[in-house]
Every structure is written in C-alpha cells, then in structure tokens.
Amino acid sequence: MLENLEQLVRENAQDAIVNNAAVPNEQNDNAIQAASSSIFDALKSQLASGNVAELANMFNSGQASEGNAVVQQATSGLTDKLAAFGINAETAKTIGAAIIPVILGKLANKTNDPSDSSFNIQDVLGKLAGGEDGKFDLNDVMGMFKGGNQNQANGQPAEGNVLDKLKGLFN
C-alpha cells in the first residue's frame, strides 16, 4: 500500500513540491516520501485511536476536508518533516494544506473505484473480515458490526472486534 500511496503523492505533488522553488530539488524525493508516510501514519494513528467513524466517512464520501482529523494529522506530520529538511515552516504548512486533502480524497475515490485495482477495497475488507481465504464476505463484516460470532458458552464476543480488525489493516 505504501508504494501505491507514494506513487499517488508523486502524481499529485508536481506543483506543490517538484516545481516549487522553496523546495530544493535534492529534497523532492524526500518531500514526496514524507507526504506519503505522513498520510500512512495519520491513517494508522486514527485507526489505533478508534476514530473509525471519521475514517469511514472520508472513505465513503471521497472527501477529505481540512477539518478532517486525518487531514489535520497528516498535514501536521508533513509540515514537521518538511521543516526538518530546512524548508520554511510557513511554506511547509502551505504545501501540506495544498496536497494532503487532494491526495486523501483521491485515495478514497480509488478505493471505491471498481476499475482501479491500485487500492483494492475488497482486499482491505477481506483482511478486515478476517476471512481465511482473504475474500470479501459481507456476512463476515455484518457479523462483526452486529456483535455476531458470539461464543455460545459464555456469550462473549469471539476473538477480535471491529476495532482490532481495523487496526490490523495498516500493520
């Protein structure tokens, strides 16, 4: 996923990073990698903190607005990383604000596009559902959300809950 995410950043960062005189040419690749890792880290962090509803909303709507927690966290992470490369903090903030919402929106759209296999949501859902064969089964997902798969002897949920499954997506 990280390689595809980096390619998505590369495709959408030409004006903000590569053609930006404030970003030294020798830092272009580092800045692109910083953007993709900032997005990945923000997604992983939001899942780990249980912010599943906002993530689901972003992926379902295909919109990543400035007010979205993932956008804010990824932009902040990118700003810090670019500043560490010696890029002015205001310039770094402007770059983050210009590309992070666009890239996250495109990432969400790609996961919802059945003709685009670069980010295959069925594979992600298959892993989420914990299917042994990796295939997406709506019944597995629905069972997780409805509290299915109960242990009949003690009424306790079976191993792993929805949040645990979501956390595993980005490991």
C-alpha positions in Angstrom: 0.0 0.0 0.0 2.8 2.4 0.8 4.3 2.1 -2.6 1.0 2.9 -4.3 0.4 5.8 -1.9 3.8 7.2 -2.7 3.0 7.0 -6.4 -0.3 8.8 -5.8 1.6 11.5 -4.0 4.2 11.7 -6.8 1.4 12.1 -9.3 -0.2 15.0 -7.3 2.7 16.8 -5.9 4.3 18.3 -9.0 3.3 21.9 -8.4 3.4 21.9 -4.6 6.8 20.1 -4.3 8.7 19.4 -7.5 8.0 22.8 -9.2 8.2 24.7 -6.0 11.4 26.9 -5.8 11.1 26.8 -2.0 11.8 23.0 -2.0 15.4 22.3 -3.1 15.5 19.8 -6.0 17.6 17.5 -4.0 14.8 17.3 -1.4 12.0 16.5 -3.8 12.1 12.7 -3.3 12.4 13.1 0.5 9.4 15.5 0.5 7.3 13.1 -1.6 8.2 10.2 0.8 7.5 12.5 3.8 4.0 13.2 2.4 3.1 9.5 1.8 4.5 8.4 5.2 2.6 11.3 6.9 -0.6 10.1 5.3 0.0 6.5 6.2 1.0 7.4 9.8 -2.2 9.5 10.2 -4.4 6.7 8.9 -2.7 4.2 11.2 -2.9 6.6 14.2 -6.6 7.4 13.6 -7.4 3.7 13.5 -5.4 3.0 16.6 -7.2 5.8 18.5 -10.6 4.4 17.4 -11.6 7.2 15.1 -13.3 4.7 12.8 -16.4 6.8 12.1 -14.4 9.7 10.6 -12.3 7.4 8.5 -15.3 5.6 7.2 -17.0 8.9 6.4 -13.9 10.1 4.5 -13.6 6.9 2.5 -17.3 6.6 1.8 -17.7 10.3 0.7 -14.4 10.5 -1.1 -14.0 13.9 0.5 -11.1 14.9 2.7 -11.7 18.4 4.0 -9.3 20.5 6.1 -11.5 19.8 9.2 -11.0 16.0 8.9 -8.8 14.6 11.7 -6.8 12.5 9.2 -6.1 15.6 7.0 -5.1 17.6 10.0 -2.8 15.0 11.4 -1.2 14.2 8.1 -0.7 17.9 7.3 0.9 18.5 10.7 3.2 15.5 10.2 4.2 16.6 6.7 4.8 20.2 8.0 7.2 18.9 10.7 9.0 16.6 8.3 9.5 19.3 5.7 10.7 21.8 8.3 13.3 19.2 9.3 14.6 19.3 5.7 15.2 23.0 6.2 12.0 24.2 4.4 10.4 27.3 5.9 7.6 26.4 8.3 5.0 28.5 6.6 6.0 27.1 3.2 5.8 23.6 4.6 2.3 24.3 6.0 1.2 25.6 2.7 2.5 22.6 0.9 0.7 20.2 3.3 -2.6 22.1 3.0 -2.3 22.0 -0.8 -1.7 18.4 -1.3 -2.9 16.3 1.7 -6.6 16.8 1.2 -6.3 16.2 -2.5 -4.3 13.0 -2.1 -6.6 11.6 0.7 -9.6 12.4 -1.5 -8.1 10.6 -4.5 -7.1 7.7 -2.2 -10.7 7.4 -1.0 -12.0 7.6 -4.6 -9.6 4.9 -5.8 -10.7 2.5 -3.1 -14.3 3.0 -4.3 -13.5 2.6 -8.0 -14.0 -1.0 -9.1 -12.0 -0.3 -12.3 -8.9 0.8 -10.3 -7.0 -2.0 -8.6 -4.2 0.1 -7.2 -6.1 0.3 -3.8 -8.5 -2.7 -3.8 -11.1 -2.2 -1.1 -12.2 -5.8 -1.4 -8.7 -7.0 -0.3 -8.8 -4.5 2.6 -12.3 -5.7 3.5 -11.2 -9.3 3.2 -8.5 -8.6 5.7 -10.9 -6.6 7.9 -13.4 -9.5 7.9 -10.6 -12.0 8.8 -11.6 -14.4 6.1 -9.2 -17.3 5.8 -9.1 -17.1 2.0 -8.8 -13.3 2.0 -12.1 -13.0 0.1 -14.6 -10.3 1.0 -17.7 -11.7 2.6 -20.4 -9.1 3.6 -21.8 -11.6 6.1 -18.4 -11.6 8.0 -18.4 -7.8 8.2 -22.0 -7.6 9.2 -21.5 -10.2 11.9 -18.6 -8.1 13.3 -20.8 -4.9 13.4 -23.8 -6.7 14.8 -21.9 -8.5 17.5 -22.0 -11.8 15.7 -19.6 -14.6 16.2 -20.5 -14.8 19.9 -19.1 -17.6 21.9 -22.2 -19.6 22.8 -20.8 -20.9 26.1 -20.3 -17.6 27.8 -21.9 -15.0 25.5 -18.6 -13.2 25.0 -17.5 -11.9 21.6 -15.2 -14.2 19.7 -11.6 -13.2 19.2 -11.1 -9.7 17.9 -13.6 -7.0 17.5 -14.1 -4.5 14.7 -11.5 -2.0 16.1 -8.9 -4.8 16.4 -9.5 -5.8 12.8 -9.3 -2.2 11.6 -6.0 -1.7 13.5 -4.6 -4.7 11.7 -5.2 -3.2 8.2 -2.2 -0.9 8.5 0.3 -3.2 10.2 
